[in-house]
Amino acid sequence: MAVRCPSCGSDYDVTLFAFGRFITCRCGRVVTFRHVQTGDTGNPAVTEEERKIREIAGMSDRIASLIVASECPMIDIEIEKQKLKEKIEEHFPEKTCLYDLIYVPRFKRLTEQFRG
């Protein structure tokens, strides 16, 4: 998912925005993204699945942040990517192919955009 700058139209990966955070666009405008939580928090089954999803999302956000806003060596980022893949396999074994469909292109795009 992309967040578009309202001034210049530049697109940014939503993983760059931790909840309540912002980035400064290349044009100088501050771009924000707000997360609104919905769902049934009273249902234990939903709560457990939601916890797993949030854990994976948090790991993904951390990797995106390492790529974009740190000088962390790429080998360490690759290790974090492998940990994310293993966590997806642990929590959602029937959906492991989604790692290759969602996260691989996202991390590749961020690496090309911010690491050259």
C-alpha positions in Angstrom: 0.0 0.0 0.0 1.3 3.5 -0.9 0.8 6.8 0.8 0.8 9.7 -1.6 2.1 13.2 -0.9 -0.8 15.6 -1.5 1.6 18.3 -2.8 3.8 16.5 -5.4 2.2 13.1 -5.7 5.3 11.1 -4.6 4.4 7.6 -3.3 5.8 6.2 -0.1 5.4 2.6 1.2 3.0 2.5 4.1 5.6 0.6 6.2 7.6 3.7 6.5 4.9 5.1 8.8 4.9 3.7 12.3 1.5 4.6 13.9 1.4 8.3 14.5 4.7 9.0 12.7 5.4 11.1 9.7 8.0 11.6 7.0 9.2 14.6 5.2 8.6 14.3 1.5 11.3 15.2 -1.1 9.2 18.3 -1.8 9.5 19.4 1.8 5.9 18.7 2.8 5.3 16.6 6.0 3.2 13.5 5.1 1.3 11.6 7.8 -0.6 8.4 7.9 -3.1 7.6 10.7 -4.1 4.1 11.6 -7.6 3.5 12.9 -8.1 0.3 14.8 -11.3 -1.6 14.2 -12.4 -5.1 15.1 -13.9 -7.3 17.8 -11.4 -7.2 20.8 -13.8 -9.2 23.0 -13.4 -12.4 20.9 -10.4 -14.4 22.1 -9.8 -16.0 18.7 -9.7 -12.7 17.0 -7.4 -11.3 19.7 -4.9 -14.2 19.2 -4.9 -13.8 15.4 -4.7 -10.0 15.7 -1.7 -10.4 18.1 0.1 -12.6 15.5 -0.6 -10.1 12.7 0.7 -7.2 14.8 3.8 -9.1 15.6 4.5 -9.7 11.9 3.6 -6.1 11.1 6.0 -4.9 13.8 8.8 -7.0 12.4 8.1 -5.8 8.9 8.0 -2.1 10.1 11.4 -2.6 11.8 13.0 -4.0 8.7 11.6 -1.2 6.6 13.0 1.3 9.1 16.4 -0.4 9.1 16.5 -0.2 5.3 15.3 3.4 5.1 16.6 5.2 8.2 19.7 3.4 9.4 23.2 2.5 8.4 22.7 -1.1 9.4 24.7 -3.5 7.2 22.6 -5.3 4.6 23.7 -8.6 6.1 22.0 -7.8 9.3 18.9 -6.7 7.4 18.9 -10.0 5.6 19.0 -11.8 8.9 16.0 -9.8 10.1 14.1 -10.7 6.8 14.8 -14.4 7.5 13.5 -14.1 11.0 10.3 -12.5 9.6 9.9 -15.3 7.1 10.3 -17.9 9.9 7.7 -16.1 12.1 5.2 -16.1 9.2 5.8 -19.8 8.7 5.3 -20.3 12.5 2.1 -18.3 12.8 0.5 -18.9 9.4 2.0 -22.0 7.8 -0.7 -22.2 5.1 0.2 -18.7 3.9 4.0 -18.8 3.7 3.9 -17.9 0.0 2.6 -14.5 0.9 6.1 -13.5 2.2 7.4 -13.8 -1.4 4.3 -11.9 -2.8 4.2 -9.1 -0.3 7.4 -8.6 1.6 10.1 -9.5 -0.9 9.0 -6.8 -3.5 8.4 -4.2 -0.7 11.8 -4.7 0.8 13.4 -4.7 -2.6 11.7 -1.5 -3.6 12.8 0.2 -0.4 16.3 -1.0 -0.8 16.5 0.4 -4.3 14.9 3.6 -3.4 16.9 4.4 -0.2 20.1 2.4 -0.5 20.7 2.6 -4.2 
